[in-house]
Amino acid sequence: MSNGNQASIAINDDLILRWYNDRKGQSEVNSILNGAGNTFSFSQELYAGDLHLYIGLNESGQLSVTEIYAETDTVQNMNCLSINTVPSQKQEIGDIDPVYPVNADSIELSTAKNWVSNWMDDEIRAKYIQQCFDEGNDSVLMAFEVHKMDFDNGTVHTGYLGLELGEDDKYVPHVIVLNENPENGSVNLEDMTRCVPPYWGTNDFGMLKRLNIQ
């Protein structure tokens, strides 16, 4: 592939399938997310390709995020860039001094903090889950598509799960990406992530098709 980081880690199908199945029970989803953290860390080179981030669940009930380049996420693909464990403790975004504007996906610190705070609030998160089950038990998030421009300000990235109060008073899940550049100490915040479902992306989510989920 053309990107610097090679997909060399075997995908753990069980993680994806366990979350896919458990997310169909409202009480199970509430219990899992109440006990789970909201952050995960990963490293990418500058100007890496679009990413697909898949939510997973291990046998102990701990969330994970499987990271795949969108261009390699085909039905035949069996490898990923990384499998990142989500810590059990939830974290706010700290008081940082982000660089603005970096690109069209940059967001203000106050917006990022609000969305992360919404995810961390048990009552607000429960409203999002209720909203999903009102639409059907297959509406809880499974994956995110993250644009490559969201990684163009550094090589160390932290993803924060967040909830935006959108149209019709419905909550929309996001991944807020905090980028750090160790060379100059700069940081910035990005968000143009799209949640699956309901969005199905400009690229195929090949793993979901391979697992007969999509």
Secondary structure, DSSP 4 states (H G I P E B T S, - for coil): --SSS---EEP-HHHHHHHHHHTTSHHHHHHHHHSS-SEEEEE--TTPPPEEEEEEE-TTS-EEEEEEEGGG--TT--EESEEEEPPSS----------S-SSTTB--HHHHHHHHHHHH-HHHHHHHHHHHHHH-TT-S--EEEE-GGGGTT-SEEEEEEEEEE-GGG-EEEEEEEEEEETTTTEEEEE---EEETT---SS--HHHHHTT--
